Amino acid sequence: MIAMLLTKAHGRHGGLIRGGAGKRHRGVLQPGNDVSVTWRGRLAEHLGTMTVELNTARAATLMDDPARLAGLSAACALTEAALPEREPHPQLYGGLQVLLDAMQGSEDWAAVYVRWELGLLGELGFGLDLTHCAATGATEDLTHVSPRTGRAVSAAAAEPYRDRLFALPSFLAGSRGGPPANDIETDIRAGLELTGFFLERHLFPAERGGLPPARQRFVERFSRKNTTSGDIRRP
């Protein structure tokens, strides 16, 4: 099996694992698992071979939670598709660890996921500015985001253009934002719509296939009427 891993010092790094498709590695080579790896190759640019030992089996703990499992798949798919191979991104590595830990034990995990996508955009040079209004410079009552500039817009400045702007989720605006949505699911969907737009614009344009299918499936799960809010609470 050719496995792809995210490492702190070497970025996204692949390698051949002999016997990787066998039973011995079945529970180890799962998305989201934390592993220790030894890579060997004659030259640095070669694919090389890897030996793998399991540290933390995150994937197994999420098998009974479809929403978290979909989020895990989406995060791994975006990471693999967006990052150049063997280019270190230690901040993204740390951010992904925070996200995976939140998926295992935090009720705020979906909000952490949206923040992680914002971090992915920022790390690759396409960060959004949600600190002050693009039109007036105001730092309070920020309620929308401009799709043209990726900057926040205050409620007053947004009023004439509301149908052309993205809603800014209250958990992203913090104390600078307007009143929160009626439920956290609405905020999460707004956050996913916001980050999805800029991910597709800058990293996954339609002419190159668009966003990874795993990310689209994750969004669809939050759009279904039967999604329960018991697994998600307001941060």
HELIX and SHEET records of a PDB file:
HELIX    1   1 LYS A   23  ARG A   26  1                                   4    
HELIX    2   2 ARG A   58  THR A   61  1                                   4    
HELIX    3   3 PRO A   66  ALA A   82  1                                  17    
HELIX    4   4 PRO A   90  GLY A  105  1                                  16    
HELIX    5   5 TRP A  109  GLU A  123  1                                  15    
HELIX    6   6 ALA A  155  ALA A  158  1                                   4    
HELIX    7   7 GLU A  159  ARG A  164  5                                   6    
HELIX    8   8 SER A  170  ALA A  173  1                                   4    
HELIX    9   9 GLY A  174  ARG A  176  5                                   3    
HELIX   10  10 ILE A  184  HIS A  202  1                                  19    
HELIX   11  11 ALA A  206  ARG A  208  5                                   3    
HELIX   12  12 PRO A  213  SER A  223  1                                  11    
SHEET    1   A 2 ILE A   2  THR A   7  0                                        
SHEET    2   A 2 GLY A  11  LEU A  16 -1                                        
SHEET    1   B 2 ASP A  34  ARG A  40  0                                        
SHEET    2   B 2 THR A  49  THR A  56 -1                                        
SHEET    1   C 3 ALA A 152  SER A 154  0                                        
SHEET    2   C 3 LEU A 142  VAL A 145 -1                                        
SHEET    3   C 3 PHE A 166  ALA A 167 -1                                        
END                                                                             
